[in-house]
Amino acid sequence: MDGVKLAYKPFGLLLSAAAGAAAGTVTRRLWRAASGEAQPPKATEPDHSWTEILAAAALQGAVFALAKAAVDRAGATTVKRLTGTWPA
């Protein structure tokens, strides 16, 4: 593993953590706008239907995947621009 790839690892982990936090915030806002509830339901909450649980899970998954891909791609592109080497 070359130096750029090794140096990118901790940077990539921090970016992923930031993407996860941002995705959680976006998910809560979208869920609040769609349902009027402050938090998406958890799978074990008995007072929500299967439809609500699965819709919340799909929303969370889609938002997280989008945020992670965007942040990972932006980080890799920035490293490439700064060092001339693709980090992954």
PDB file with one MODEL, atoms N, CA, C and O in Angstrom:
MODEL        1
ATOM      1  N   MET A   1       0.863  -1.179   0.000  1.00  0.00           N
ATOM      2  CA  MET A   1       0.000   0.000   0.000  1.00  0.00           C
ATOM      3  C   MET A   1       0.904   1.235   0.000  1.00  0.00           C
ATOM      4  O   MET A   1       1.805   1.350   0.830  1.00  0.00           O
ATOM      5  N   ASP A   2       0.660   2.145  -0.926  1.00  0.00           N
ATOM      6  CA  ASP A   2       1.524   3.324  -0.991  1.00  0.00           C
ATOM      7  C   ASP A   2       1.119   4.375   0.054  1.00  0.00           C
ATOM      8  O   ASP A   2       0.100   4.236   0.729  1.00  0.00           O
ATOM      9  N   GLY A   3       1.926   5.410   0.168  1.00  0.00           N
ATOM     10  CA  GLY A   3       1.739   6.425   1.208  1.00  0.00           C
ATOM     11  C   GLY A   3       0.438   7.184   1.115  1.00  0.00           C
ATOM     12  O   GLY A   3      -0.186   7.475   2.136  1.00  0.00           O
ATOM     13  N   VAL A   4       0.018   7.510  -0.097  1.00  0.00           N
ATOM     14  CA  VAL A   4      -1.228   8.273  -0.262  1.00  0.00           C
ATOM     15  C   VAL A   4      -2.410   7.445   0.213  1.00  0.00           C
ATOM     16  O   VAL A   4      -3.273   7.952   0.930  1.00  0.00           O
ATOM     17  N   LYS A   5      -2.459   6.177  -0.176  1.00  0.00           N
ATOM     18  CA  LYS A   5      -3.563   5.318   0.242  1.00  0.00           C
ATOM     19  C   LYS A   5      -3.573   5.134   1.756  1.00  0.00           C
ATOM     20  O   LYS A   5      -4.632   5.153   2.382  1.00  0.00           O
ATOM     21  N   LEU A   6      -2.406   4.959   2.333  1.00  0.00           N
ATOM     22  CA  LEU A   6      -2.302   4.782   3.779  1.00  0.00           C
ATOM     23  C   LEU A   6      -2.712   6.055   4.515  1.00  0.00           C
ATOM     24  O   LEU A   6      -3.415   5.989   5.523  1.00  0.00           O
ATOM     25  N   ALA A   7      -2.280   7.197   4.023  1.00  0.00           N
ATOM     26  CA  ALA A   7      -2.626   8.468   4.653  1.00  0.00           C
ATOM     27  C   ALA A   7      -4.112   8.785   4.500  1.00  0.00           C
ATOM     28  O   ALA A   7      -4.692   9.478   5.336  1.00  0.00           O
ATOM     29  N   TYR A   8      -4.731   8.271   3.422  1.00  0.00           N
ATOM     30  CA  TYR A   8      -6.146   8.558   3.174  1.00  0.00           C
ATOM     31  C   TYR A   8      -7.068   7.790   4.121  1.00  0.00           C
ATOM     32  O   TYR A   8      -8.182   8.241   4.390  1.00  0.00           O
ATOM     33  N   LYS A   9      -6.626   6.643   4.628  1.00  0.00           N
ATOM     34  CA  LYS A   9      -7.489   5.797   5.460  1.00  0.00           C
ATOM     35  C   LYS A   9      -8.115   6.558   6.640  1.00  0.00           C
ATOM     36  O   LYS A   9      -9.339   6.539   6.766  1.00  0.00           O
ATOM     37  N   PRO A  10      -7.343   7.224   7.508  1.00  0.00           N
ATOM     38  CA  PRO A  10      -7.992   7.935   8.624  1.00  0.00           C
ATOM     39  C   PRO A  10      -8.866   9.087   8.129  1.00  0.00           C
ATOM     40  O   PRO A  10      -9.912   9.369   8.713  1.00  0.00           O
ATOM     41  N   PHE A  11      -8.443   9.747   7.064  1.00  0.00           N
ATOM     42  CA  PHE A  11      -9.227  10.831   6.471  1.00  0.00           C
ATOM     43  C   PHE A  11     -10.565  10.282   5.968  1.00  0.00           C
ATOM     44  O   PHE A  11     -11.611  10.894   6.181  1.00  0.00           O
ATOM     45  N   GLY A  12     -10.526   9.132   5.305  1.00  0.00           N
ATOM     46  CA  GLY A  12     -11.744   8.494   4.804  1.00  0.00           C
ATOM     47  C   GLY A  12     -12.682   8.087   5.929  1.00  0.00           C
ATOM     48  O   GLY A  12     -13.899   8.214   5.796  1.00  0.00           O
ATOM     49  N   LEU A  13     -12.127   7.598   7.038  1.00  0.00           N
ATOM     50  CA  LEU A  13     -12.959   7.225   8.185  1.00  0.00           C
ATOM     51  C   LEU A  13     -13.664   8.437   8.783  1.00  0.00           C
ATOM     52  O   LEU A  13     -14.841   8.364   9.139  1.00  0.00           O
ATOM     53  N   LEU A  14     -12.948   9.544   8.892  1.00  0.00           N
ATOM     54  CA  LEU A  14     -13.573  10.766   9.408  1.00  0.00           C
ATOM     55  C   LEU A  14     -14.674  11.263   8.469  1.00  0.00           C
ATOM     56  O   LEU A  14     -15.732  11.705   8.919  1.00  0.00           O
ATOM     57  N   LEU A  15     -14.417  11.186   7.170  1.00  0.00           N
ATOM     58  CA  LEU A  15     -15.431  11.587   6.198  1.00  0.00           C
ATOM     59  C   LEU A  15     -16.669  10.700   6.306  1.00  0.00           C
ATOM     60  O   LEU A  15     -17.795  11.195   6.239  1.00  0.00           O
ATOM     61  N   SER A  16     -16.469   9.409   6.472  1.00  0.00           N
ATOM     62  CA  SER A  16     -17.596   8.485   6.593  1.00  0.00           C
ATOM     63  C   SER A  16     -18.418   8.773   7.852  1.00  0.00           C
ATOM     64  O   SER A  16     -19.647   8.716   7.821  1.00  0.00           O
ATOM     65  N   ALA A  17     -17.745   9.079   8.943  1.00  0.00           N
ATOM     66  CA  ALA A  17     -18.460   9.421  10.176  1.00  0.00           C
ATOM     67  C   ALA A  17     -19.278  10.694   9.993  1.00  0.00           C
ATOM     68  O   ALA A  17     -20.417  10.778  10.452  1.00  0.00           O
ATOM     69  N   ALA A  18     -18.696  11.676   9.326  1.00  0.00           N
ATOM     70  CA  ALA A  18     -19.423  12.920   9.060  1.00  0.00           C
ATOM     71  C   ALA A  18     -20.617  12.667   8.142  1.00  0.00           C
ATOM     72  O   ALA A  18     -21.683  13.252   8.332  1.00  0.00           O
ATOM     73  N   ALA A  19     -20.443  11.802   7.155  1.00  0.00           N
ATOM     74  CA  ALA A  19     -21.544  11.465   6.248  1.00  0.00           C
ATOM     75  C   ALA A  19     -22.668  10.771   7.007  1.00  0.00           C
ATOM     76  O   ALA A  19     -23.843  11.037   6.757  1.00  0.00           O
ATOM     77  N   GLY A  20     -22.316   9.889   7.927  1.00  0.00           N
ATOM     78  CA  GLY A  20     -23.329   9.204   8.727  1.00  0.00           C
ATOM     79  C   GLY A  20     -24.119  10.166   9.598  1.00  0.00           C
ATOM     80  O   GLY A  20     -25.339  10.047   9.712  1.00  0.00           O
ATOM     81  N   ALA A  21     -23.433  11.112  10.211  1.00  0.00           N
ATOM     82  CA  ALA A  21     -24.119  12.110  11.039  1.00  0.00           C
ATOM     83  C   ALA A  21     -25.039  12.982  10.197  1.00  0.00           C
ATOM     84  O   ALA A  21     -26.175  13.252  10.587  1.00  0.00           O
ATOM     85  N   ALA A  22     -24.554  13.419   9.052  1.00  0.00           N
ATOM     86  CA  ALA A  22     -25.372  14.242   8.158  1.00  0.00           C
ATOM     87  C   ALA A  22     -26.570  13.452   7.652  1.00  0.00           C
ATOM     88  O   ALA A  22     -27.673  13.992   7.559  1.00  0.00           O
ATOM     89  N   ALA A  23     -26.366  12.189   7.326  1.00  0.00           N
ATOM     90  CA  ALA A  23     -27.455  11.348   6.832  1.00  0.00           C
ATOM     91  C   ALA A  23     -28.534  11.174   7.890  1.00  0.00           C
ATOM     92  O   ALA A  23     -29.722  11.178   7.570  1.00  0.00           O
ATOM     93  N   GLY A  24     -28.134  11.022   9.140  1.00  0.00           N
ATOM     94  CA  GLY A  24     -29.113  10.909  10.226  1.00  0.00           C
ATOM     95  C   GLY A  24     -29.969  12.156  10.349  1.00  0.00           C
ATOM     96  O   GLY A  24     -31.182  12.067  10.539  1.00  0.00           O
ATOM     97  N   THR A  25     -29.346  13.308  10.242  1.00  0.00           N
ATOM     98  CA  THR A  25     -30.076  14.575  10.315  1.00  0.00           C
ATOM     99  C   THR A  25     -31.039  14.715   9.151  1.00  0.00           C
ATOM    100  O   THR A  25     -32.196  15.092   9.342  1.00  0.00           O
ATOM    101  N   VAL A  26     -30.575  14.416   7.954  1.00  0.00           N
ATOM    102  CA  VAL A  26     -31.423  14.518   6.758  1.00  0.00           C
ATOM    103  C   VAL A  26     -32.582  13.539   6.857  1.00  0.00           C
ATOM    104  O   VAL A  26     -33.717  13.886   6.530  1.00  0.00           O
ATOM    105  N   THR A  27     -32.308  12.319   7.303  1.00  0.00           N
ATOM    106  CA  THR A  27     -33.371  11.313   7.439  1.00  0.00           C
ATOM    107  C   THR A  27     -34.449  11.782   8.400  1.00  0.00           C
ATOM    108  O   THR A  27     -35.637  11.671   8.099  1.00  0.00           O
ATOM    109  N   ARG A  28     -34.053  12.302   9.547  1.00  0.00           N
ATOM    110  CA  ARG A  28     -35.037  12.787  10.524  1.00  0.00           C
ATOM    111  C   ARG A  28     -35.879  13.919   9.943  1.00  0.00           C
ATOM    112  O   ARG A  28     -37.090  13.959  10.161  1.00  0.00           O
ATOM    113  N   ARG A  29     -35.255  14.836   9.209  1.00  0.00           N
ATOM    114  CA  ARG A  29     -36.001  15.944   8.620  1.00  0.00           C
ATOM    115  C   ARG A  29     -36.978  15.461   7.553  1.00  0.00           C
ATOM    116  O   ARG A  29     -38.119  15.920   7.491  1.00  0.00           O
ATOM    117  N   LEU A  30     -36.524  14.540   6.720  1.00  0.00           N
ATOM    118  CA  LEU A  30     -37.409  13.994   5.687  1.00  0.00           C
ATOM    119  C   LEU A  30     -38.574  13.222   6.309  1.00  0.00           C
ATOM    120  O   LEU A  30     -39.717  13.340   5.867  1.00  0.00           O
ATOM    121  N   TRP A  31     -38.267  12.432   7.339  1.00  0.00           N
ATOM    122  CA  TRP A  31     -39.321  11.663   7.999  1.00  0.00           C
ATOM    123  C   TRP A  31     -40.327  12.598   8.667  1.00  0.00           C
ATOM    124  O   TRP A  31     -41.533  12.359   8.601  1.00  0.00           O
ATOM    125  N   ARG A  32     -39.846  13.648   9.304  1.00  0.00           N
ATOM    126  CA  ARG A  32     -40.732  14.622   9.945  1.00  0.00           C
ATOM    127  C   ARG A  32     -41.639  15.287   8.910  1.00  0.00           C
ATOM    128  O   ARG A  32     -42.831  15.473   9.157  1.00  0.00           O
ATOM    129  N   ALA A  33     -41.078  15.644   7.753  1.00  0.00           N
ATOM    130  CA  ALA A  33     -41.870  16.275   6.696  1.00  0.00           C
ATOM    131  C   ALA A  33     -42.913  15.313   6.132  1.00  0.00           C
ATOM    132  O   ALA A  33     -44.024  15.726   5.797  1.00  0.00           O
ATOM    133  N   ALA A  34     -42.558  14.034   6.026  1.00  0.00           N
ATOM    134  CA  ALA A  34     -43.470  13.055   5.420  1.00  0.00           C
ATOM    135  C   ALA A  34     -44.529  12.550   6.390  1.00  0.00           C
ATOM    136  O   ALA A  34     -45.667  12.303   5.991  1.00  0.00           O
ATOM    137  N   SER A  35     -44.165  12.394   7.669  1.00  0.00           N
ATOM    138  CA  SER A  35     -45.087  11.745   8.603  1.00  0.00           C
ATOM    139  C   SER A  35     -45.564  12.635   9.744  1.00  0.00           C
ATOM    140  O   SER A  35     -46.575  12.344  10.383  1.00  0.00           O
ATOM    141  N   GLY A  36     -44.844  13.709   9.998  1.00  0.00           N
ATOM    142  CA  GLY A  36     -45.194  14.554  11.137  1.00  0.00           C
ATOM    143  C   GLY A  36     -44.575  14.084  12.447  1.00  0.00           C
ATOM    144  O   GLY A  36     -44.691  14.770  13.463  1.00  0.00           O
ATOM    145  N   GLU A  37     -43.913  12.916  12.441  1.00  0.00           N
ATOM    146  CA  GLU A  37     -43.258  12.400  13.641  1.00  0.00           C
ATOM    147  C   GLU A  37     -41.808  12.860  13.672  1.00  0.00           C
ATOM    148  O   GLU A  37     -41.175  13.007  12.626  1.00  0.00           O
ATOM    149  N   ALA A  38     -41.285  13.088  14.870  1.00  0.00           N
ATOM    150  CA  ALA A  38     -39.926  13.618  15.009  1.00  0.00           C
ATOM    151  C   ALA A  38     -38.847  12.625  14.602  1.00  0.00           C
ATOM    152  O   ALA A  38     -37.819  13.025  14.055  1.00  0.00           O
ATOM    153  N   GLN A  39     -39.059  11.342  14.857  1.00  0.00           N
ATOM    154  CA  GLN A  39     -38.052  10.308  14.587  1.00  0.00           C
ATOM    155  C   GLN A  39     -38.667   9.202  13.738  1.00  0.00           C
ATOM    156  O   GLN A  39     -39.844   8.879  13.895  1.00  0.00           O
ATOM    157  N   PRO A  40     -37.874   8.620  12.838  1.00  0.00           N
ATOM    158  CA  PRO A  40     -38.360   7.429  12.139  1.00  0.00           C
ATOM    159  C   PRO A  40     -38.522   6.291  13.150  1.00  0.00           C
ATOM    160  O   PRO A  40     -37.741   6.198  14.097  1.00  0.00           O
ATOM    161  N   PRO A  41     -39.510   5.434  12.968  1.00  0.00           N
ATOM    162  CA  PRO A  41     -39.703   4.346  13.932  1.00  0.00           C
ATOM    163  C   PRO A  41     -38.615   3.282  13.824  1.00  0.00           C
ATOM    164  O   PRO A  41     -38.058   3.040  12.753  1.00  0.00           O
ATOM    165  N   LYS A  42     -38.329   2.657  14.963  1.00  0.00           N
ATOM    166  CA  LYS A  42     -37.401   1.529  14.981  1.00  0.00           C
ATOM    167  C   LYS A  42     -38.203   0.252  14.700  1.00  0.00           C
ATOM    168  O   LYS A  42     -39.411   0.202  14.932  1.00  0.00           O
ATOM    169  N   ALA A  43     -37.527  -0.754  14.210  1.00  0.00           N
ATOM    170  CA  ALA A  43     -38.198  -1.993  13.803  1.00  0.00           C
ATOM    171  C   ALA A  43     -38.928  -2.686  14.955  1.00  0.00           C
ATOM    172  O   ALA A  43     -39.876  -3.436  14.720  1.00  0.00           O
ATOM    173  N   THR A  44     -38.505  -2.448  16.174  1.00  0.00           N
ATOM    174  CA  THR A  44     -39.100  -3.136  17.324  1.00  0.00           C
ATOM    175  C   THR A  44     -40.227  -2.352  17.995  1.00  0.00           C
ATOM    176  O   THR A  44     -40.773  -2.804  19.002  1.00  0.00           O
ATOM    177  N   GLU A  45     -40.577  -1.208  17.464  1.00  0.00           N
ATOM    178  CA  GLU A  45     -41.659  -0.425  18.060  1.00  0.00           C
ATOM    179  C   GLU A  45     -43.004  -1.032  17.659  1.00  0.00           C
ATOM    180  O   GLU A  45     -43.322  -1.109  16.472  1.00  0.00           O
ATOM    181  N   PRO A  46     -43.796  -1.463  18.651  1.00  0.00           N
ATOM    182  CA  PRO A  46     -45.029  -2.190  18.345  1.00  0.00           C
ATOM    183  C   PRO A  46     -46.167  -1.337  17.801  1.00  0.00           C
ATOM    184  O   PRO A  46     -47.106  -1.871  17.209  1.00  0.00           O
ATOM    185  N   ASP A  47     -46.102  -0.037  17.987  1.00  0.00           N
ATOM    186  CA  ASP A  47     -47.220   0.808  17.577  1.00  0.00           C
ATOM    187  C   ASP A  47     -47.101   1.343  16.148  1.00  0.00           C
ATOM    188  O   ASP A  47     -47.829   2.263  15.774  1.00  0.00           O
ATOM    189  N   HIS A  48     -46.198   0.783  15.349  1.00  0.00           N
ATOM    190  CA  HIS A  48     -46.045   1.184  13.950  1.00  0.00           C
ATOM    191  C   HIS A  48     -46.281  -0.023  13.045  1.00  0.00           C
ATOM    192  O   HIS A  48     -45.969  -1.159  13.402  1.00  0.00           O
ATOM    193  N   SER A  49     -46.836   0.248  11.874  1.00  0.00           N
ATOM    194  CA  SER A  49     -47.133  -0.827  10.929  1.00  0.00           C
ATOM    195  C   SER A  49     -45.868  -1.275  10.201  1.00  0.00           C
ATOM    196  O   SER A  49     -44.836  -0.606  10.231  1.00  0.00           O
ATOM    197  N   TRP A  50     -45.985  -2.438   9.544  1.00  0.00           N
ATOM    198  CA  TRP A  50     -44.893  -2.931   8.710  1.00  0.00           C
ATOM    199  C   TRP A  50     -44.549  -1.902   7.642  1.00  0.00           C
ATOM    200  O   TRP A  50     -43.375  -1.675   7.349  1.00  0.00           O
ATOM    201  N   THR A  51     -45.552  -1.290   7.070  1.00  0.00           N
ATOM    202  CA  THR A  51     -45.331  -0.304   6.011  1.00  0.00           C
ATOM    203  C   THR A  51     -44.492   0.860   6.516  1.00  0.00           C
ATOM    204  O   THR A  51     -43.546   1.287   5.853  1.00  0.00           O
ATOM    205  N   GLU A  52     -44.841   1.371   7.691  1.00  0.00           N
ATOM    206  CA  GLU A  52     -44.075   2.484   8.261  1.00  0.00           C
ATOM    207  C   GLU A  52     -42.636   2.075   8.572  1.00  0.00           C
ATOM    208  O   GLU A  52     -41.697   2.818   8.285  1.00  0.00           O
ATOM    209  N   ILE A  53     -42.470   0.905   9.153  1.00  0.00           N
ATOM    210  CA  ILE A  53     -41.135   0.422   9.529  1.00  0.00           C
ATOM    211  C   ILE A  53     -40.265   0.250   8.286  1.00  0.00           C
ATOM    212  O   ILE A  53     -39.116   0.693   8.259  1.00  0.00           O
ATOM    213  N   LEU A  54     -40.820  -0.398   7.251  1.00  0.00           N
ATOM    214  CA  LEU A  54     -40.042  -0.646   6.047  1.00  0.00           C
ATOM    215  C   LEU A  54     -39.780   0.635   5.263  1.00  0.00           C
ATOM    216  O   LEU A  54     -38.716   0.783   4.661  1.00  0.00           O
ATOM    217  N   ALA A  55     -40.735   1.560   5.263  1.00  0.00           N
ATOM    218  CA  ALA A  55     -40.508   2.847   4.601  1.00  0.00           C
ATOM    219  C   ALA A  55     -39.403   3.627   5.306  1.00  0.00           C
ATOM    220  O   ALA A  55     -38.549   4.227   4.653  1.00  0.00           O
ATOM    221  N   ALA A  56     -39.419   3.620   6.629  1.00  0.00           N
ATOM    222  CA  ALA A  56     -38.371   4.317   7.387  1.00  0.00           C
ATOM    223  C   ALA A  56     -37.005   3.692   7.123  1.00  0.00           C
ATOM    224  O   ALA A  56     -36.017   4.407   6.955  1.00  0.00           O
ATOM    225  N   ALA A  57     -36.944   2.363   7.085  1.00  0.00           N
ATOM    226  CA  ALA A  57     -35.671   1.675   6.833  1.00  0.00           C
ATOM    227  C   ALA A  57     -35.165   1.975   5.424  1.00  0.00           C
ATOM    228  O   ALA A  57     -33.970   2.200   5.228  1.00  0.00           O
ATOM    229  N   ALA A  58     -36.064   1.980   4.449  1.00  0.00           N
ATOM    230  CA  ALA A  58     -35.666   2.281   3.065  1.00  0.00           C
ATOM    231  C   ALA A  58     -35.152   3.716   2.953  1.00  0.00           C
ATOM    232  O   ALA A  58     -34.157   3.972   2.276  1.00  0.00           O
ATOM    233  N   LEU A  59     -35.832   4.645   3.618  1.00  0.00           N
ATOM    234  CA  LEU A  59     -35.403   6.041   3.607  1.00  0.00           C
ATOM    235  C   LEU A  59     -34.023   6.180   4.240  1.00  0.00           C
ATOM    236  O   LEU A  59     -33.144   6.837   3.683  1.00  0.00           O
ATOM    237  N   GLN A  60     -33.835   5.564   5.403  1.00  0.00           N
ATOM    238  CA  GLN A  60     -32.542   5.646   6.085  1.00  0.00           C
ATOM    239  C   GLN A  60     -31.431   5.054   5.232  1.00  0.00           C
ATOM    240  O   GLN A  60     -30.352   5.638   5.131  1.00  0.00           O
ATOM    241  N   GLY A  61     -31.678   3.914   4.625  1.00  0.00           N
ATOM    242  CA  GLY A  61     -30.669   3.273   3.800  1.00  0.00           C
ATOM    243  C   GLY A  61     -30.307   4.098   2.579  1.00  0.00           C
ATOM    244  O   GLY A  61     -29.132   4.242   2.242  1.00  0.00           O
ATOM    245  N   ALA A  62     -31.318   4.638   1.919  1.00  0.00           N
ATOM    246  CA  ALA A  62     -31.076   5.434   0.715  1.00  0.00           C
ATOM    247  C   ALA A  62     -30.309   6.717   1.035  1.00  0.00           C
ATOM    248  O   ALA A  62     -29.365   7.073   0.329  1.00  0.00           O
ATOM    249  N   VAL A  63     -30.713   7.399   2.088  1.00  0.00           N
ATOM    250  CA  VAL A  63     -30.043   8.646   2.452  1.00  0.00           C
ATOM    251  C   VAL A  63     -28.607   8.374   2.881  1.00  0.00           C
ATOM    252  O   VAL A  63     -27.699   9.114   2.501  1.00  0.00           O
ATOM    253  N   PHE A  64     -28.387   7.314   3.674  1.00  0.00           N
ATOM    254  CA  PHE A  64     -27.034   7.003   4.109  1.00  0.00           C
ATOM    255  C   PHE A  64     -26.146   6.637   2.920  1.00  0.00           C
ATOM    256  O   PHE A  64     -25.016   7.113   2.819  1.00  0.00           O
ATOM    257  N   ALA A  65     -26.652   5.799   2.029  1.00  0.00           N
ATOM    258  CA  ALA A  65     -25.849   5.381   0.868  1.00  0.00           C
ATOM    259  C   ALA A  65     -25.498   6.580  -0.010  1.00  0.00           C
ATOM    260  O   ALA A  65     -24.369   6.689  -0.489  1.00  0.00           O
ATOM    261  N   LEU A  66     -26.446   7.465  -0.218  1.00  0.00           N
ATOM    262  CA  LEU A  66     -26.201   8.661  -1.028  1.00  0.00           C
ATOM    263  C   LEU A  66     -25.156   9.561  -0.373  1.00  0.00           C
ATOM    264  O   LEU A  66     -24.232  10.028  -1.038  1.00  0.00           O
ATOM    265  N   ALA A  67     -25.300   9.804   0.918  1.00  0.00           N
ATOM    266  CA  ALA A  67     -24.354  10.666   1.629  1.00  0.00           C
ATOM    267  C   ALA A  67     -22.957  10.052   1.643  1.00  0.00           C
ATOM    268  O   ALA A  67     -21.975  10.757   1.411  1.00  0.00           O
ATOM    269  N   LYS A  68     -22.853   8.761   1.910  1.00  0.00           N
ATOM    270  CA  LYS A  68     -21.549   8.101   1.957  1.00  0.00           C
ATOM    271  C   LYS A  68     -20.875   8.122   0.593  1.00  0.00           C
ATOM    272  O   LYS A  68     -19.681   8.408   0.498  1.00  0.00           O
ATOM    273  N   ALA A  69     -21.623   7.825  -0.460  1.00  0.00           N
ATOM    274  CA  ALA A  69     -21.039   7.840  -1.803  1.00  0.00           C
ATOM    275  C   ALA A  69     -20.564   9.235  -2.187  1.00  0.00           C
ATOM    276  O   ALA A  69     -19.483   9.389  -2.756  1.00  0.00           O
ATOM    277  N   ALA A  70     -21.359  10.245  -1.882  1.00  0.00           N
ATOM    278  CA  ALA A  70     -20.985  11.619  -2.222  1.00  0.00           C
ATOM    279  C   ALA A  70     -19.729  12.056  -1.471  1.00  0.00           C
ATOM    280  O   ALA A  70     -18.830  12.660  -2.058  1.00  0.00           O
ATOM    281  N   VAL A  71     -19.668  11.753  -0.183  1.00  0.00           N
ATOM    282  CA  VAL A  71     -18.518  12.155   0.624  1.00  0.00           C
ATOM    283  C   VAL A  71     -17.270  11.363   0.237  1.00  0.00           C
ATOM    284  O   VAL A  71     -16.184  11.932   0.132  1.00  0.00           O
ATOM    285  N   ASP A  72     -17.419  10.062   0.024  1.00  0.00           N
ATOM    286  CA  ASP A  72     -16.270   9.245  -0.386  1.00  0.00           C
ATOM    287  C   ASP A  72     -15.717   9.722  -1.728  1.00  0.00           C
ATOM    288  O   ASP A  72     -14.504   9.848  -1.898  1.00  0.00           O
ATOM    289  N   ARG A  73     -16.611   9.986  -2.675  1.00  0.00           N
ATOM    290  CA  ARG A  73     -16.160  10.426  -3.996  1.00  0.00           C
ATOM    291  C   ARG A  73     -15.500  11.799  -3.911  1.00  0.00           C
ATOM    292  O   ARG A  73     -14.464  12.021  -4.537  1.00  0.00           O
ATOM    293  N   ALA A  74     -16.077  12.715  -3.154  1.00  0.00           N
ATOM    294  CA  ALA A  74     -15.491  14.051  -3.006  1.00  0.00           C
ATOM    295  C   ALA A  74     -14.119  13.975  -2.339  1.00  0.00           C
ATOM    296  O   ALA A  74     -13.193  14.677  -2.745  1.00  0.00           O
ATOM    297  N   GLY A  75     -13.983  13.130  -1.320  1.00  0.00           N
ATOM    298  CA  GLY A  75     -12.694  12.982  -0.653  1.00  0.00           C
ATOM    299  C   GLY A  75     -11.636  12.402  -1.574  1.00  0.00           C
ATOM    300  O   GLY A  75     -10.507  12.892  -1.615  1.00  0.00           O
ATOM    301  N   ALA A  76     -11.996  11.358  -2.315  1.00  0.00           N
ATOM    302  CA  ALA A  76     -11.046  10.737  -3.233  1.00  0.00           C
ATOM    303  C   ALA A  76     -10.643  11.700  -4.350  1.00  0.00           C
ATOM    304  O   ALA A  76      -9.476  11.764  -4.736  1.00  0.00           O
ATOM    305  N   THR A  77     -11.615  12.443  -4.860  1.00  0.00           N
ATOM    306  CA  THR A  77     -11.330  13.413  -5.912  1.00  0.00           C
ATOM    307  C   THR A  77     -10.403  14.517  -5.407  1.00  0.00           C
ATOM    308  O   THR A  77      -9.504  14.954  -6.124  1.00  0.00           O
ATOM    309  N   THR A  78     -10.622  14.960  -4.190  1.00  0.00           N
ATOM    310  CA  THR A  78      -9.771  15.988  -3.600  1.00  0.00           C
ATOM    311  C   THR A  78      -8.342  15.473  -3.418  1.00  0.00           C
ATOM    312  O   THR A  78      -7.383  16.182  -3.723  1.00  0.00           O
ATOM    313  N   VAL A  79      -8.197  14.249  -2.925  1.00  0.00           N
ATOM    314  CA  VAL A  79      -6.861  13.670  -2.754  1.00  0.00           C
ATOM    315  C   VAL A  79      -6.168  13.541  -4.108  1.00  0.00           C
ATOM    316  O   VAL A  79      -4.980  13.838  -4.230  1.00  0.00           O
ATOM    317  N   LYS A  80      -6.900  13.105  -5.113  1.00  0.00           N
ATOM    318  CA  LYS A  80      -6.332  12.986  -6.465  1.00  0.00           C
ATOM    319  C   LYS A  80      -5.858  14.343  -6.971  1.00  0.00           C
ATOM    320  O   LYS A  80      -4.778  14.455  -7.552  1.00  0.00           O
ATOM    321  N   ARG A  81      -6.667  15.368  -6.749  1.00  0.00           N
ATOM    322  CA  ARG A  81      -6.307  16.714  -7.197  1.00  0.00           C
ATOM    323  C   ARG A  81      -5.066  17.227  -6.466  1.00  0.00           C
ATOM    324  O   ARG A  81      -4.218  17.886  -7.067  1.00  0.00           O
ATOM    325  N   LEU A  82      -4.959  16.925  -5.177  1.00  0.00           N
ATOM    326  CA  LEU A  82      -3.827  17.428  -4.379  1.00  0.00           C
ATOM    327  C   LEU A  82      -2.548  16.632  -4.578  1.00  0.00           C
ATOM    328  O   LEU A  82      -1.455  17.199  -4.545  1.00  0.00           O
ATOM    329  N   THR A  83      -2.669  15.315  -4.785  1.00  0.00           N
ATOM    330  CA  THR A  83      -1.475  14.473  -4.828  1.00  0.00           C
ATOM    331  C   THR A  83      -1.190  13.872  -6.189  1.00  0.00           C
ATOM    332  O   THR A  83      -0.070  13.431  -6.447  1.00  0.00           O
ATOM    333  N   GLY A  84      -2.183  13.845  -7.065  1.00  0.00           N
ATOM    334  CA  GLY A  84      -2.021  13.216  -8.356  1.00  0.00           C
ATOM    335  C   GLY A  84      -2.238  11.716  -8.327  1.00  0.00           C
ATOM    336  O   GLY A  84      -2.085  11.054  -9.354  1.00  0.00           O
ATOM    337  N   THR A  85      -2.597  11.154  -7.157  1.00  0.00           N
ATOM    338  CA  THR A  85      -2.807   9.722  -6.994  1.00  0.00           C
ATOM    339  C   THR A  85      -4.206   9.459  -6.449  1.00  0.00           C
ATOM    340  O   THR A  85      -4.646  10.098  -5.493  1.00  0.00           O
ATOM    341  N   TRP A  86      -4.894   8.511  -7.074  1.00  0.00           N
ATOM    342  CA  TRP A  86      -6.211   8.115  -6.574  1.00  0.00           C
ATOM    343  C   TRP A  86      -6.016   7.275  -5.305  1.00  0.00           C
ATOM    344  O   TRP A  86      -5.228   6.331  -5.325  1.00  0.00           O
ATOM    345  N   PRO A  87      -6.715   7.591  -4.196  1.00  0.00           N
ATOM    346  CA  PRO A  87      -6.418   6.963  -2.912  1.00  0.00           C
ATOM    347  C   PRO A  87      -6.949   5.555  -2.709  1.00  0.00           C
ATOM    348  O   PRO A  87      -6.438   4.843  -1.845  1.00  0.00           O
ATOM    349  N   ALA A  88      -7.919   5.134  -3.441  1.00  0.00           N
ATOM    350  CA  ALA A  88      -8.543   3.839  -3.131  1.00  0.00           C
ATOM    351  C   ALA A  88      -8.161   2.750  -4.077  1.00  0.00           C
ATOM    352  O   ALA A  88      -8.615   1.616  -3.929  1.00  0.00           O
TER     353      ALA A  88
ENDMDL
END
